[in-house]
Amino acid sequence: MSIAEFQRAFADLIASPERCVALREGAGDVLAGYDITRRERKRLEAMVHHEAMSVNCSLYRVNRLIPVYSVLPHSCRLLGNRLMEALDAFWAASRHATLQYRWESWRFGLWLEERIAARRLSGGPVEDAIRLEMAMFDVQAAARSGSGGSRQRVVLLRYDPDELLDETIPAEELQPLASGVTVLIDATGKQLSVRRIDEALDGKVA
């Protein structure tokens, strides 16, 4: 019995409900890439029929969703009905999950930007939301850790930042500004502030 290969096959099944369904339906090639014994194959085939396997798959997806949604809530909101399809494709392309919020959300954000650049996903306000939220998380993380990282970040946006962060405004109602706007994200005070650069120069940023 090759324990390592069996565990790898089991982990891959948990990470992909589609693979579980295929194996349930008798698609033997699902396990073709693993160096496992016939006994191990039979065990995996039995496991995917157990109700606990669905729970395992759900927990895996929830655990991967939490870091992404915690850092990129508005980006996820603006994706709307495209979110789950995007997440499924991202998880299929990136099996190495991590609970480190910055790393997992950064990988998802970068993956989204690459798909937008390749015109496989429409962009618009989602692009701005990704840049804005990642910068917001970074300056807050630096403030909490005291690691010496920058507690301020300047970001160029095409959409109004107040509207991007307004949960009451649907994505389809957001319109790009006539000209880009540069905002200062500042975590040096007690509360995070996001202000346009012209406002910051007027002394309106804490």
Backbone as JSON, one array per atom type, in Angstrom:
{
  "sequence": "MSIAEFQRAFADLIASPERCVALREGAGDVLAGYDITRRERKRLEAMVHHEAMSVNCSLYRVNRLIPVYSVLPHSCRLLGNRLMEALDAFWAASRHATLQYRWESWRFGLWLEERIAARRLSGGPVEDAIRLEMAMFDVQAAARSGSGGSRQRVVLLRYDPDELLDETIPAEELQPLASGVTVLIDATGKQLSVRRIDEALDGKVA",
  "N": [[0.84, -1.19, 0.0], [0.68, 2.14, -0.97], [0.94, 4.68, 0.91], [1.38, 7.5, 0.71], [0.61, 8.12, -1.95], [-2.03, 7.29, -1.9], [-3.09, 9.07, -0.02], [-2.66, 11.45, -1.39], [-4.38, 11.14, -3.58], [-6.81, 11.01, -2.24], [-6.91, 13.57, -1.06], [-7.02, 15.14, -3.36], [-9.5, 14.42, -4.34], [-11.2, 15.43, -2.36], [-10.73, 18.1, -2.8], [-12.0, 18.54, -5.16], [-15.16, 18.41, -6.02], [-16.26, 17.68, -8.46], [-14.61, 15.65, -9.4], [-15.15, 13.7, -7.54], [-17.85, 13.14, -8.1], [-17.56, 12.17, -10.69], [-16.11, 9.82, -10.2], [-17.93, 8.44, -8.66], [-19.75, 7.9, -10.61], [-18.5, 6.01, -12.06], [-16.24, 6.61, -13.56], [-13.33, 5.48, -14.17], [-10.88, 6.55, -14.93], [-10.36, 8.72, -13.37], [-8.73, 8.1, -11.28], [-6.46, 7.39, -12.53], [-3.96, 8.6, -12.59], [-2.54, 7.98, -10.29], [-0.36, 6.13, -8.23], [-1.52, 3.62, -6.99], [-2.78, 0.76, -5.19], [-5.01, -1.96, -6.11], [-6.69, -2.49, -4.0], [-6.6, -0.05, -2.62], [-7.76, 1.6, -4.52], [-10.38, 0.55, -4.59], [-11.15, 1.23, -2.03], [-11.17, 4.04, -2.14], [-13.17, 4.4, -4.03], [-15.34, 3.51, -2.6], [-15.37, 5.38, -0.56], [-16.1, 7.83, -1.78], [-18.78, 7.51, -2.12], [-19.8, 7.73, 0.37], [-21.71, 9.66, 2.7], [-20.29, 11.43, 4.25], [-18.27, 12.33, 2.65], [-19.23, 14.41, 1.09], [-19.48, 16.35, 3.02], [-16.79, 16.73, 3.69], [-15.87, 17.85, 1.26], [-17.35, 20.22, 1.22], [-16.41, 21.53, 3.54], [-13.76, 21.92, 2.8], [-14.04, 23.76, 0.7], [-15.22, 25.9, 2.04], [-13.19, 26.59, 3.85], [-11.26, 27.5, 2.08], [-12.57, 29.63, 1.0], [-12.93, 31.5, 3.06], [-10.46, 33.04, 3.67], [-10.23, 34.48, 1.23], [-12.7, 35.88, 1.01], [-12.62, 37.36, 3.34], [-10.59, 39.23, 2.94], [-11.17, 40.3, 0.42], [-13.95, 41.28, 0.23], [-15.61, 43.14, -1.16], [-14.73, 42.91, -3.77], [-15.51, 40.29, -4.27], [-18.27, 40.64, -4.0], [-18.81, 42.37, -6.17], [-18.25, 40.72, -8.26], [-20.47, 39.15, -8.31], [-22.81, 36.95, -9.73], [-20.79, 35.66, -11.01], [-18.93, 34.85, -9.24], [-18.77, 32.21, -7.93], [-18.24, 30.54, -10.09], [-15.8, 31.6, -10.88], [-14.26, 31.09, -8.58], [-14.33, 28.28, -8.49], [-12.9, 27.69, -10.83], [-10.45, 28.86, -10.17], [-9.7, 27.37, -7.9], [-9.45, 24.87, -9.09], [-7.26, 25.32, -10.7], [-5.35, 25.96, -8.88], [-4.28, 24.07, -6.56], [-2.9, 24.13, -4.2], [-3.73, 25.0, -1.32], [-3.84, 27.58, 1.19], [-4.1, 28.88, 4.49], [-3.21, 31.35, 5.02], [-4.15, 34.54, 4.96], [-3.34, 36.83, 3.43], [-1.73, 35.72, 1.39], [-3.39, 33.78, 0.09], [-5.59, 35.35, -0.76], [-4.23, 37.22, -2.32], [-3.25, 35.57, -4.36], [-5.67, 34.8, -5.55], [-6.66, 37.3, -6.34], [-4.64, 38.1, -8.16], [-4.9, 36.06, -10.02], [-7.49, 36.61, -10.98], [-7.01, 39.11, -12.17], [-5.3, 38.36, -14.22], [-6.99, 36.8, -15.8], [-8.82, 38.73, -16.54], [-7.16, 40.43, -18.03], [-6.63, 38.72, -20.1], [-9.04, 38.7, -21.27], [-10.88, 36.81, -20.57], [-12.54, 37.17, -18.58], [-14.79, 39.67, -17.69], [-13.86, 42.94, -16.71], [-13.84, 45.98, -15.36], [-15.26, 47.63, -12.53], [-14.42, 45.65, -10.73], [-11.66, 45.24, -11.04], [-10.56, 47.59, -9.94], [-11.53, 47.32, -7.35], [-10.15, 45.07, -6.41], [-7.44, 45.98, -6.34], [-7.73, 48.1, -4.53], [-8.74, 46.87, -2.16], [-6.74, 45.0, -1.54], [-4.62, 46.71, -0.99], [-5.68, 48.06, 1.21], [-5.85, 45.99, 3.06], [-3.14, 45.34, 3.34], [-1.93, 47.68, 4.51], [-3.27, 47.75, 6.93], [-2.51, 45.31, 8.04], [0.2, 45.78, 8.37], [0.09, 47.78, 10.28], [-1.0, 46.41, 12.45], [0.88, 44.42, 12.98], [3.24, 45.75, 13.45], [5.56, 45.5, 12.03], [7.13, 47.15, 10.6], [6.39, 47.59, 8.02], [4.93, 49.56, 5.36], [2.44, 51.87, 6.35], [0.84, 53.32, 4.83], [-0.58, 53.75, 1.6], [-0.62, 54.48, -1.84], [-2.99, 54.52, -4.39], [-4.07, 54.21, -7.7], [-7.16, 54.74, -9.21], [-9.98, 53.97, -11.33], [-12.58, 54.19, -10.76], [-14.98, 55.66, -8.5], [-13.91, 55.53, -5.2], [-15.55, 55.55, -2.92], [-17.98, 54.69, -3.92], [-17.27, 52.16, -4.81], [-16.93, 50.82, -2.4], [-19.42, 50.83, -1.38], [-21.99, 48.94, -0.39], [-24.59, 49.05, -1.2], [-24.78, 49.77, -3.8], [-25.25, 48.38, -6.89], [-23.1, 46.42, -9.03], [-23.5, 46.85, -11.77], [-24.36, 49.45, -11.88], [-22.24, 51.07, -11.39], [-20.08, 53.49, -12.66], [-17.26, 54.44, -14.64], [-14.98, 57.07, -13.75], [-14.58, 60.34, -15.24], [-11.93, 61.03, -15.37], [-9.04, 59.4, -14.0], [-8.66, 58.71, -10.45], [-6.58, 59.39, -7.71], [-5.91, 57.8, -4.7], [-5.24, 57.93, -1.19], [-4.44, 55.53, 1.08], [-4.61, 55.06, 4.44], [-3.33, 53.92, 7.44], [-2.29, 54.9, 9.74], [-3.56, 56.18, 11.79], [-6.14, 55.79, 14.33], [-8.25, 54.67, 13.01], [-8.79, 53.17, 9.82], [-8.35, 55.08, 6.9], [-9.54, 56.22, 3.75], [-8.8, 58.34, 1.32], [-9.07, 60.81, -1.27], [-6.23, 62.06, -3.02], [-6.14, 64.88, -3.33], [-7.75, 65.68, -1.23], [-6.26, 64.75, 0.88], [-4.07, 66.42, 0.75], [-5.23, 68.73, 1.56], [-5.32, 68.4, 4.22], [-7.2, 66.68, 5.27], [-6.93, 64.07, 5.95], [-6.52, 61.72, 8.52]],
  "CA": [[0.0, 0.0, 0.0], [1.45, 3.37, -1.07], [0.18, 5.63, 1.72], [1.5, 8.86, 0.2], [-0.19, 8.25, -3.16], [-3.43, 7.18, -1.49], [-3.45, 10.34, 0.62], [-2.71, 12.48, -2.43], [-5.61, 10.92, -4.34], [-7.92, 11.37, -1.35], [-6.92, 15.03, -0.94], [-7.47, 15.7, -4.64], [-10.94, 14.19, -4.43], [-11.84, 16.4, -1.47], [-10.59, 19.43, -3.4], [-12.76, 18.63, -6.41], [-16.43, 17.66, -6.02], [-16.49, 17.13, -9.79], [-13.88, 14.37, -9.49], [-15.91, 12.75, -6.71], [-19.04, 12.75, -8.86], [-17.11, 11.34, -11.82], [-15.74, 8.51, -9.69], [-19.19, 7.79, -8.27], [-20.45, 7.47, -11.82], [-17.75, 4.94, -12.67], [-15.15, 7.07, -14.42], [-12.13, 4.93, -13.57], [-9.68, 7.31, -15.27], [-10.15, 9.73, -12.35], [-7.62, 7.65, -10.43], [-5.42, 6.83, -13.4], [-2.66, 9.22, -12.38], [-2.02, 7.7, -8.95], [0.27, 4.82, -8.08], [-2.21, 3.0, -5.86], [-3.12, -0.65, -5.39], [-6.42, -2.21, -6.39], [-7.39, -2.36, -2.72], [-6.72, 1.38, -2.34], [-8.74, 2.12, -5.48], [-11.71, 0.15, -4.11], [-11.44, 2.01, -0.82], [-11.52, 5.4, -2.55], [-14.46, 4.33, -4.7], [-16.34, 3.39, -1.55], [-15.38, 6.62, 0.22], [-16.81, 8.91, -2.46], [-20.22, 7.25, -1.98], [-20.21, 7.98, 1.75], [-22.25, 11.01, 2.87], [-19.28, 12.28, 4.88], [-17.4, 12.91, 1.62], [-19.82, 15.7, 0.72], [-19.13, 17.27, 4.11], [-15.37, 17.04, 3.5], [-15.75, 18.76, 0.13], [-17.91, 21.51, 1.63], [-15.48, 22.16, 4.48], [-12.59, 22.35, 2.04], [-14.39, 24.97, -0.04], [-15.43, 26.99, 3.01], [-11.88, 26.98, 4.38], [-10.55, 28.27, 1.06], [-13.32, 30.85, 0.73], [-12.83, 32.44, 4.17], [-9.41, 34.04, 3.48], [-10.53, 35.32, 0.07], [-13.81, 36.78, 1.29], [-12.25, 38.25, 4.44], [-9.74, 40.29, 2.42], [-11.74, 40.86, -0.8], [-15.41, 41.17, 0.25], [-16.25, 43.95, -2.2], [-14.38, 42.28, -5.04], [-16.41, 39.14, -4.39], [-19.63, 41.17, -4.22], [-18.91, 42.93, -7.51], [-18.26, 39.6, -9.21], [-21.85, 38.7, -8.38], [-23.06, 35.57, -10.13], [-19.57, 35.08, -11.59], [-18.0, 34.51, -8.16], [-18.55, 30.78, -7.7], [-17.58, 29.99, -11.28], [-14.4, 32.03, -10.82], [-13.61, 30.37, -7.5], [-14.15, 26.88, -8.91], [-11.8, 27.65, -11.8], [-9.22, 29.18, -9.45], [-9.34, 26.23, -7.06], [-9.01, 23.79, -9.97], [-5.95, 25.67, -11.21], [-4.42, 26.17, -7.76], [-4.67, 23.1, -5.54], [-2.11, 24.29, -2.97], [-4.44, 25.96, -0.48], [-3.2, 28.07, 2.4], [-4.98, 29.69, 5.32], [-2.63, 32.68, 5.16], [-5.12, 35.38, 4.27], [-2.7, 37.68, 2.43], [-1.25, 34.91, 0.27], [-4.5, 33.17, -0.65], [-6.35, 36.41, -1.43], [-3.36, 37.78, -3.36], [-3.23, 34.63, -5.49], [-6.97, 34.88, -6.22], [-6.72, 38.6, -7.0], [-3.75, 38.06, -9.32], [-5.52, 35.15, -10.98], [-8.59, 37.35, -11.59], [-6.45, 40.14, -13.04], [-4.76, 37.69, -15.41], [-8.13, 36.41, -16.64], [-9.36, 39.97, -17.09], [-6.22, 40.87, -19.06], [-6.77, 37.79, -21.23], [-10.42, 38.87, -21.72], [-11.67, 35.63, -20.23], [-13.45, 37.65, -17.54], [-14.96, 41.11, -17.82], [-13.26, 43.64, -15.57], [-14.61, 47.09, -14.82], [-15.0, 47.99, -11.14], [-13.76, 44.57, -10.0], [-10.22, 45.47, -11.07], [-10.26, 48.62, -8.95], [-11.83, 46.79, -6.01], [-9.05, 44.18, -6.02], [-6.28, 46.8, -5.96], [-8.06, 48.89, -3.35], [-8.88, 46.03, -0.97], [-5.45, 44.43, -1.18], [-3.84, 47.79, -0.36], [-6.28, 48.3, 2.53], [-5.44, 44.9, 3.95], [-1.69, 45.42, 3.57], [-1.58, 48.73, 5.46], [-3.79, 47.37, 8.23], [-1.68, 44.24, 8.55], [1.44, 46.4, 8.81], [-0.19, 48.51, 11.52], [-1.23, 45.46, 13.54], [2.07, 43.62, 13.28], [4.37, 46.58, 13.84], [6.73, 44.9, 11.39], [7.89, 48.15, 9.87], [5.85, 47.78, 6.69], [4.28, 50.85, 5.15], [1.06, 51.99, 6.82], [0.16, 54.15, 3.85], [-0.44, 53.25, 0.23], [-1.27, 55.3, -2.86], [-3.56, 53.66, -5.41], [-4.77, 54.9, -8.79], [-8.42, 54.07, -9.51], [-10.83, 54.51, -12.4], [-13.93, 54.34, -10.22], [-15.06, 56.36, -7.22], [-13.68, 54.56, -4.12], [-16.71, 55.51, -2.03], [-18.99, 53.86, -4.56], [-16.77, 50.78, -4.83], [-17.08, 50.24, -1.07], [-20.82, 50.98, -0.97], [-22.66, 47.66, -0.66], [-25.94, 49.27, -1.72], [-24.71, 50.1, -5.23], [-24.96, 47.19, -7.7], [-21.95, 46.55, -9.92], [-23.88, 47.37, -13.08], [-24.63, 50.89, -11.79], [-20.99, 51.79, -11.23], [-19.57, 54.05, -13.9], [-15.9, 54.98, -14.49], [-14.87, 58.52, -13.68], [-14.09, 60.98, -16.46], [-10.48, 60.88, -15.27], [-8.7, 58.56, -12.85], [-8.51, 59.36, -9.16], [-5.53, 58.81, -6.87], [-6.34, 57.81, -3.31], [-4.27, 57.59, -0.15], [-4.97, 54.6, 2.09], [-3.8, 55.43, 5.6], [-3.63, 53.17, 8.67], [-1.45, 55.44, 10.82], [-4.42, 56.62, 12.87], [-6.91, 54.76, 15.02], [-9.13, 54.04, 12.04], [-8.32, 53.21, 8.45], [-9.0, 56.11, 6.09], [-9.33, 56.18, 2.32], [-9.1, 59.7, 0.86], [-8.45, 61.27, -2.5], [-4.99, 62.77, -2.75], [-6.39, 66.31, -3.16], [-8.29, 65.86, 0.11], [-5.16, 64.53, 1.81], [-3.24, 67.62, 0.74], [-5.96, 69.77, 2.31], [-5.26, 68.09, 5.64], [-8.41, 65.99, 5.71], [-6.62, 62.68, 6.28], [-6.02, 61.63, 9.89]],
  "C": [[0.88, 1.25, 0.0], [0.68, 4.49, -0.38], [0.2, 7.04, 1.13], [0.62, 9.08, -1.03], [-1.68, 8.16, -2.83], [-3.9, 8.49, -0.88], [-3.54, 11.46, -0.4], [-4.0, 12.36, -3.25], [-6.83, 11.35, -3.52], [-8.05, 12.89, -1.23], [-7.42, 15.68, -2.22], [-8.97, 15.51, -4.83], [-11.7, 15.19, -3.56], [-11.82, 17.79, -2.1], [-11.43, 19.61, -4.65], [-14.03, 17.79, -6.36], [-16.71, 17.02, -7.38], [-15.8, 15.78, -9.97], [-14.6, 13.3, -8.68], [-17.12, 12.23, -7.47], [-18.65, 11.83, -10.01], [-16.77, 9.93, -11.35], [-16.97, 7.73, -9.24], [-19.88, 7.19, -9.48], [-19.64, 6.45, -12.62], [-16.64, 5.35, -13.61], [-13.82, 6.65, -13.79], [-10.87, 5.74, -13.83], [-9.41, 8.43, -14.27], [-8.95, 9.38, -11.49], [-6.44, 7.12, -11.24], [-4.03, 7.39, -13.11], [-2.02, 8.94, -11.03], [-1.48, 6.26, -8.88], [-0.29, 4.13, -6.84], [-2.58, 1.56, -6.21], [-4.62, -0.78, -5.69], [-7.25, -2.05, -5.12], [-7.61, -0.88, -2.38], [-7.75, 2.02, -3.27], [-10.16, 1.8, -5.01], [-12.12, 0.96, -2.88], [-11.87, 3.43, -1.19], [-12.89, 5.42, -3.24], [-15.6, 4.22, -3.68], [-16.48, 4.71, -0.77], [-16.17, 7.73, -0.46], [-18.33, 8.72, -2.41], [-20.72, 7.54, -0.57], [-20.65, 9.44, 1.9], [-21.23, 11.97, 3.49], [-18.36, 12.94, 3.84], [-17.93, 14.26, 1.18], [-19.49, 16.75, 1.76], [-17.67, 17.7, 3.97], [-15.17, 18.06, 2.37], [-16.24, 20.16, 0.49], [-16.98, 22.25, 2.58], [-14.24, 22.67, 3.77], [-12.88, 23.67, 1.33], [-14.59, 26.15, 0.9], [-14.09, 27.5, 3.52], [-11.08, 27.79, 3.37], [-11.26, 29.59, 0.77], [-13.09, 31.91, 1.8], [-11.7, 33.46, 3.98], [-9.7, 35.01, 2.33], [-11.6, 36.34, 0.41], [-13.47, 37.76, 2.41], [-11.43, 39.44, 3.94], [-10.39, 41.0, 1.24], [-13.27, 40.81, -0.82], [-16.1, 41.94, -0.86], [-15.93, 43.43, -3.59], [-15.29, 41.09, -5.3], [-17.84, 39.6, -4.69], [-19.8, 41.66, -5.66], [-18.84, 41.86, -8.59], [-19.66, 39.03, -9.37], [-21.99, 37.23, -8.71], [-21.84, 34.88, -10.71], [-18.64, 34.54, -10.51], [-17.73, 33.02, -8.05], [-17.88, 30.11, -8.89], [-16.1, 30.35, -11.27], [-13.64, 31.28, -9.74], [-13.35, 28.92, -7.88], [-12.98, 26.75, -9.88], [-10.46, 27.93, -11.12], [-8.76, 28.0, -8.61], [-8.86, 25.04, -7.91], [-7.6, 24.05, -10.48], [-4.9, 25.78, -10.12], [-4.82, 25.29, -6.6], [-3.97, 23.32, -4.2], [-2.73, 25.37, -2.1], [-3.59, 26.37, 0.72], [-4.19, 28.91, 3.17], [-4.36, 31.05, 5.62], [-3.43, 33.65, 4.29], [-4.48, 36.2, 3.15], [-2.31, 36.87, 1.2], [-2.39, 34.35, -0.56], [-5.3, 34.22, -1.4], [-5.54, 37.06, -2.54], [-3.34, 36.87, -4.58], [-4.55, 34.7, -6.26], [-7.08, 36.2, -6.98], [-5.86, 38.64, -8.25], [-4.33, 37.18, -10.41], [-6.67, 35.84, -11.71], [-8.05, 38.39, -12.58], [-5.89, 39.53, -14.32], [-5.88, 37.27, -16.36], [-8.78, 37.63, -17.28], [-8.48, 40.48, -18.23], [-6.33, 40.0, -20.31], [-8.18, 37.83, -21.82], [-11.25, 37.6, -21.55], [-12.68, 35.97, -19.14], [-13.56, 39.15, -17.7], [-14.5, 41.8, -16.54], [-14.14, 44.73, -15.0], [-14.26, 47.37, -13.37], [-14.31, 46.9, -10.32], [-12.25, 44.77, -9.95], [-9.81, 46.49, -10.02], [-10.46, 48.09, -7.54], [-10.71, 45.88, -5.52], [-7.85, 44.99, -5.55], [-6.54, 47.56, -4.66], [-8.08, 48.02, -2.1], [-7.56, 45.38, -0.56], [-4.57, 45.48, -0.49], [-4.37, 48.08, 1.04], [-5.85, 47.22, 3.52], [-3.97, 45.01, 4.31], [-1.34, 46.47, 4.62], [-2.11, 48.41, 6.86], [-2.96, 46.26, 8.86], [-0.36, 44.79, 9.06], [1.24, 47.13, 10.13], [-0.36, 47.56, 12.69], [0.05, 44.75, 13.96], [3.23, 44.45, 13.79], [5.66, 46.12, 13.2], [7.58, 45.9, 10.62], [7.41, 48.35, 8.45], [5.13, 49.1, 6.58], [2.83, 50.83, 5.62], [0.25, 52.93, 5.94], [0.4, 53.57, 2.46], [-1.2, 54.18, -0.7], [-1.73, 54.38, -3.98], [-4.29, 54.51, -6.44], [-6.0, 54.09, -9.18], [-9.13, 54.74, -10.67], [-12.25, 54.77, -11.92], [-13.86, 55.06, -8.87], [-14.9, 55.36, -6.09], [-14.86, 54.46, -3.16], [-17.81, 54.61, -2.61], [-18.57, 52.4, -4.61], [-17.03, 50.07, -3.5], [-18.51, 50.37, -0.53], [-21.6, 49.72, -1.37], [-24.04, 47.84, -1.28], [-25.95, 49.56, -3.21], [-24.35, 48.85, -6.03], [-23.81, 47.47, -8.68], [-22.32, 47.2, -11.24], [-24.19, 48.87, -13.06], [-23.36, 51.72, -11.62], [-20.46, 52.25, -12.58], [-18.16, 54.62, -13.68], [-15.93, 56.5, -14.46], [-14.33, 59.07, -14.99], [-12.57, 60.92, -16.52], [-10.18, 60.08, -14.01], [-8.56, 59.38, -11.58], [-7.44, 58.63, -8.36], [-5.95, 58.93, -5.42], [-5.19, 57.41, -2.39], [-4.98, 56.71, 0.87], [-4.05, 54.71, 3.29], [-4.26, 54.66, 6.84], [-2.78, 53.67, 9.83], [-2.28, 55.9, 12.0], [-5.15, 55.46, 13.52], [-7.83, 54.01, 14.06], [-8.54, 54.17, 10.64], [-9.08, 54.31, 7.7], [-8.6, 55.93, 4.63], [-9.77, 57.53, 1.78], [-8.43, 59.98, -0.47], [-7.22, 62.1, -2.16], [-5.23, 64.26, -2.55], [-6.95, 66.61, -1.78], [-7.17, 65.7, 1.14], [-4.28, 65.78, 1.9], [-3.91, 68.78, 1.47], [-6.0, 69.48, 3.79], [-6.46, 67.35, 6.17], [-8.16, 64.54, 6.05], [-6.03, 62.64, 7.67], [-4.59, 61.19, 9.89]]
}
